Amino acid sequence: MRPPGHARACPGWSPGHRGVRGLPGHGSGGPDGTDGHHLLGEGGAPTGRATSSRVRLGRRRGWGRSRHHQSIEAADVGEHGVNDYWYSITATLDQAATLGRGPSGGSTRLTLRHVPGSVLRGALAKSWIDRHGPPSTAAPAERRQFEALFEGGAVFRPLFTSGPPVPLSVRFHKRTPRQGCTLTWDAALSDADLPATCPTCRGPLTSSKGELPETLQSLVAGLDDPAPAAPVTRRDLHVQISRTGDTQVTGNLFEQHVVRRGTTVTGRLATTPEAAEVLHTLIASCEGKIVLGGSRSTQGAATLVVSDAPTPTLERVGGTTDQVIVRLAAPGVFVDRLGRPAAAPYGAELRQQLGSPVTVTRAWSDRWTVEGGWHAASGLPKPQERCVAAGASYVLASQNPVTDDALTRLAMRGVGLRRYEGFGALAVTERAESWS
Ligand SMILES: [Zn+2]
């Protein structure tokens, strides 16, 4: 018998969607059994079918359509500030990259193992500026283009090698599981307490700290197609060369951690029609070649591929219509009504998005980070925010049933402040739809 609260792959973060070998106790995120739709995790295997996001009937747009067609469609829609289009973005590193930690002030420079939304946004903005000049001096029409994509018309979400961080509500084996073991237990799916040891092998379990799934040996061990066999990151050492160029400067040794060349990361991007058009033109003009992260002269060259993605949604609790699970795929910036840091999304924001009063009934959000960054266009550090760490999970109870449309919109929009830079991006599930 399976313990309560377990046994369902959580599409959108669990490596289970990559296919679990010989571990029958673990769901694979396959057909969901209710409507025949296939749930596909973000960053999971491509379906091989042309699919598209569609928020409402008649609102879909193929990534490959002509700019002319898109201009007409965007004008017809005539809406601003609504994220209507949902794209898949895949970046393959053509050079090693140092991602998203900013200058540390010491001689060691660390890297993240994924691409934060702010890094993707910065790389695309730099590419636009290389072609059009700074937006402050650009012609009004061009400046409006820049603003449409980078100042509110798109939600730049993080890109991962195998999916967003494992939710804090999840437990898994502390050591390698045996054949037949359940891989994950998720407290968000049930009110029952989770076991402290695996009922099958009696091995101890541990709670997620928001790790990326590919870094957890007990999860990777069950995969048919394990995330990169070689480590994703590498450490480089440099010395400072003297001005004459023939000797090294004594005592100046620098260490840099990089994500390896050839690494592929995948994520999603939500845009308005106007932003989609600017993005389409930009990707076409740079042929998908951008530079991610720091040390841009020698590092970070990457190739982007953008395509349509299936309609996203959020998980409901066990077949209910009024309870929803929200999981952070990126750090969330939340404040209370006085502007002080908060551990959960603001109630009024959730009420507005879901259409009725909402309470957070359970939360796993006790890990915090401070996030800053570098604003390349202005050459200044970005304001630092106290954030709830990625992996935080919340069970929301709504007074009235939550519609599928509302869930899709919230999935695309995210929660909290600075969402356009990827803060507050949510782990989503997706329904594959055949293109028509
Ligand atoms: Zn076990």
Residues whose N, C-alpha, C, O or C-beta is under 5 A from the ligand:
A	BS01	ZN	P177 R178 C181 C198 T200 C201 R202 G203
